[in-house]
Each structure stands twice: as structure tokens, then as C-alpha cells.
Amino acid sequence: MSETTLPALTPEDMQMLWTDGQTFPFVESDDCLIMGFGHPDPTEFAVLVSDYDRAAGQGGEATTTPGDVSQVWAVRLAPPSADVDTDVSGWWLKMDGVTPTTPGAFPVSVVQR
């Protein structure tokens, strides 16, 4: 089965509205992977992830460091179960082997837990 690359995500696609009305510039997957659009300063991104962790009840010791932030390139793929001609509402990212010159590539900052 070949992979179909979809249009790149935008910063707005990768935002998470928190309960107090705060918006974080990243999303968290079911397996606790933090993904944000772009390659912001790793220190600033780590502070925001730490703020999110504390807001989510992880306690004051929840600290993400700049060294925990990976800055990679990704392409958007249709979910494996989607009919790419009719259903592109969800999204999956492929990061392995993706470079800035890969068609449809966009920058992503990641914190793997």
C-alpha cells in the first residue's frame, strides 16, 4: 500500500485549548507524544510543555528540558482506515526519513515521553 501525502498541517491545526481558556501551541497524542508546529526556541517550547504538564496535574516536579525537544520534519498522511478520496478529517504524521526537501514537509517540534 502506498502512502498518500495530504496538505501540510498549520499552526492552528496543532493547538490545544485548555480548560481555563489557555491555548497551548501543541497537541498531545494518545501515547503522550507532544507535537507542535514549527521549530520554536527549544527552551521556550520546553517551558510551555512544563506549564501544560503542571496544569494537567503532573505536579511541580514536571519539567521538560530543552534537551527533551526534538525538531524534525513531517508529512501528513491519511489515517490508515481513511478513504483518502472522502475522509481526510483525521491526521497522521510521518517523521522518519522526512527532510525539509520532502514534498509536503513541514517543521514539527516533538517531546517524546
Residue pairs with C-beta under 8 A, 6 or more apart in sequence:
3 77
3 94
4 77
4 78
4 84
5 75
5 76
5 77
5 103
5 104
6 76
6 77
6 78
6 84
6 88
6 91
6 104
7 76
7 104
8 75
8 76
8 104
8 105
8 106
9 37
9 76
9 91
9 93
9 106
10 37
11 25
11 37
11 38
13 37
13 91
14 25
14 26
14 27
14 35
14 36
14 37
14 108
15 23
15 24
15 25
15 26
15 27
16 23
16 24
16 26
16 27
16 28
16 52
17 23
18 24
18 52
18 55
20 55
22 55
24 48
24 51
24 52
25 36
25 37
25 40
25 48
26 34
26 35
26 36
26 37
26 45
26 48
26 49
26 52
26 109
27 34
27 35
27 36
28 34
28 35
28 52
29 35
32 113
33 110
33 111
33 112
33 113
34 49
34 52
34 110
34 111
34 112
34 113
35 93
35 108
35 109
35 110
36 45
36 108
36 109
36 110
37 106
37 107
37 108
37 109
38 107
38 108
38 109
39 71
39 107
39 109
40 109
42 66
42 67
42 69
42 71
42 109
43 66
45 66
45 69
45 109
45 111
46 64
46 65
46 66
46 68
46 69
46 111
47 64
49 64
49 68
49 69
49 111
50 62
50 63
50 64
53 62
53 63
53 64
54 60
54 62
64 111
68 111
68 112
69 109
69 110
69 111
70 109
70 110
70 111
70 112
71 107
71 108
71 109
71 110
72 95
72 98
72 107
72 108
72 109
72 110
73 95
73 98
73 99
73 100
73 102
73 105
73 106
73 107
73 108
74 93
74 94
74 95
74 98
74 105
74 106
74 107
74 108
75 93
75 94
75 98
75 102
75 103
75 104
75 105
75 106
76 91
76 92
76 93
76 104
76 106
77 91
77 92
77 93
77 94
78 84
78 87
78 88
78 90
78 91
78 92
79 87
79 90
79 91
79 92
80 92
82 88
82 89
82 90
93 108
95 108
95 110
98 105
99 105
100 107
